[in-house]
Amino acid sequence: MEISIAVLSAGIAASAAPLLLAALGETLTEKAGIINLSLDGTILLSAMTGFVIAARFDSLPAGFAAAAATGMLSSLVLVIISIYLGQSQVAVGFALTFLCRDLAYFLGAPFARTAGPQLSISPIPLLADLPFVGPILFHHSLVVYSSFLALPLAWFFIYHTPQGLILRCVGENPEGCWARGIRPRIVQAAYTLIGGALVGLAGAAFSLAIKPGWGRPQGCEGIGWIALALVIFGGWHPLRVALGAYLFGFLQMLGILLQDVFPTIPAQIFQVAPFPLMIFTLVLIHLGRNSKGKKLLLLRLLSGNAPGSLGKNYRQV
């Protein structure tokens, strides 16, 4: 029982929370029809910026704010070049992720392996003492609680507010939205920036809470690509995206525990196992059909349709 609680708690705290923030940010962006492939580099650059600002000013709020601003600044480049200048979203995203990664390690080199502030655990009174669920859900830092809050807020906003309806309509048919008096470019730009801010917060979550400090390697490389995969895994639906994030976090923590159970197996196998498992799941979702051509029940629950204009630059007439 203690081992299972430790695995679930660590899975939520160590991987799922920042991964969920980044994946939710990308979900909002892609719901508007924009693909932002710069997540991996943005997370690294935001992690570095958040740590440096927090250390310089001895202020965790300043660090998180700087990280969110960094994420928005990175997304602003995509907004200008792709949304307003009409260049390829994929090409710009790839260039940005490598640029941000190199900037993070170059500009952050003087601060590598230095001490800085760290977000502490804040157990919720009474709830943290509940058996089983207390340590899993209510014995974490504010980053984890923020991810808990961001999930229902994102779901409610997208599917139960007029602004969420506009977001989905722009992602499906920007030309039709323009005909109804909605300005698609402004909507796409706004949600690309909001998504970038959430990705930036995910970066700060690593360097200020989950894996405190800065250095090379930081330990969050590759998380941006997993967040992108989770958006597809979840069918562009926040609740299913969250399911994928928690599954990935659980697999990472389970791999760490299995290293002690099977000491003869190289540790690298357990470290990389969650990644091919996630890829295998994506393959099942998109290719797995029975002989009658109908999706299996599990695939039907997990799959979803991409926004109709995803990745297509809207050309205003």
Secondary structure, DSSP 8 states (H G I E B T S, - for coil): -HHHHHHHHHHIIIIIHHHHHHHHHHHHHHHTT---TTHHHHHHHHHHHHHHHHHHHT-HHHHHHHHHHHHHHHHHHHIIIIIIT---HHHHHHHHHHHHHHHHHHHTGGGTT-----------TTGGGSTTHHHHHSSS-HHHHHHHHHHHHHHHHHHHSHHHHHHHHHHH-HHHHHHTT--HHHHHHHHHHHHHHHHHHHHHHIIIIIS-S--SS-S-TTHHHHHHHHHHHTTT-HHHHHHHHHHHHHHHHHHHHHHHH-TTS-HHHHHHTHHHHHHHHHHHHHH-B-TTS-B-HHHHHH-----TTTT------
